[in-house]
Amino acid sequence: MVILYEHPLSPYAQKVKIAAREKNVDLDLRTPEGIGAGGAQGEFVEANPRAEVPALIDGDVRVFDSTIILEYLEDKFPSPAMLPATPAARAKVRMIEDVCDTHYEAINWGLGEIAWFRRASGDKAAEIQKRASGQTAKLQSWLTKQLGPNDWFNDRAFGWGDLSVAPYVNASVGFGNGPDEGSPLGKWLARANERPSVARTALETRDSIAGMEQIANILDQGLFKREYRDHRLEWMMKTGGPEIVLEGLKKNNIRFSHEFE
């Protein structure tokens, strides 16, 4: 059985789980110990020296980075194919994936900092949430253009583009920034969520969110650290949260990329 180190709230892990489930690949799902405190170790870090989820172990094979894991699954389990057939279509869905994994992920991650980890409150929280809502609307408009008249981002069949978008738009719904249900993107999301692979993965995410009530207190004590790397740090700095970063550094409850051992 393929081992996948993951966390249900990670959209990177979510898209890997969706792909594996579409391909009927059995997964042994494991959440790394110590990852929230920046102290992950053992087999997980051996598989991914970045100490980030997801990380895949398949016998003697170790693969990290969600996109590379998707490529590994596509190569080893080619049916059903998640990538479309033509070079142009493949390039398109890979670009969609990249936009979602950077620009879109940063917005939802930042909103989680406010909603779950209570990094800001009052007017400051409202300011950041308003700006995030506007950013989300622009990204969803761009995604709608990529979808065009098709049922799927992969054109005729559910695939790589769709599993790359679904975790992010579902997260937006949770933050009150979902697309209108009657819009092309809203109708696409309804179709995607009807697929067992997406529905099961989304349920795991919602169950994990339900257990987040106490996490803000743990964070405030410095016992839990959030990773402020690249696009996430940029987003927080440009969306009104420089003081959030400075306060997190002061309280030692943010971290940056794991150093290779």
Stockholm file with secondary structure:
# STOCKHOLM 1.0

chainA/1-261         MVILYEHPLSPYAQKVKIAAREKNVDLDLRTPEGIGAGGAQGEFVEANPRAEVPALIDGDVRVFDSTIILEYLEDKFPSPAMLPATPAARAKVRMIEDVCDTHYEAINWGLGEIAWFRRASGDKAAEIQKRASGQTAKLQSWLTKQLGPNDWFNDRAFGWGDLSVAPYVNASVGFGNGPDEGSPLGKWLARANERPSVARTALETRDSIAGMEQIANILDQGLFKREYRDHRLEWMMKTGGPEIVLEGLKKNNIRFSHEFE
#=GR chainA/1-261 SS CEEEECCTTCHHHHHHHHHHHHTTCCEEEECCTTTTTTCCCTHHHHHCTTCCSCEEEETTEEEESHHHHHHHHHHHSCSSCSSCSSHHHHHHHHHHHHHIIIIIHHHHHHHHHHHTTCSCCHHHHHHHHHHHHHHHHHHHHHHHHHHTTSSBTTBTSCCHHHHHHHHHHHHHHHTTCCCCTTSHHHHHHHHHHTSHHHHHHHHHHHHHHTTCTTHHHHHHTTSSCEECCHHHHHHHHHTTCHHHHHHHHHHTCEECCCCCC
#=GC SS_cons         CEEEECCTTCHHHHHHHHHHHHTTCCEEEECCTTTTTTCCCTHHHHHCTTCCSCEEEETTEEEESHHHHHHHHHHHSCSSCSSCSSHHHHHHHHHHHHHIIIIIHHHHHHHHHHHTTCSCCHHHHHHHHHHHHHHHHHHHHHHHHHHTTSSBTTBTSCCHHHHHHHHHHHHHHHTTCCCCTTSHHHHHHHHHHTSHHHHHHHHHHHHHHTTCTTHHHHHHTTSSCEECCHHHHHHHHHTTCHHHHHHHHHHTCEECCCCCC
//
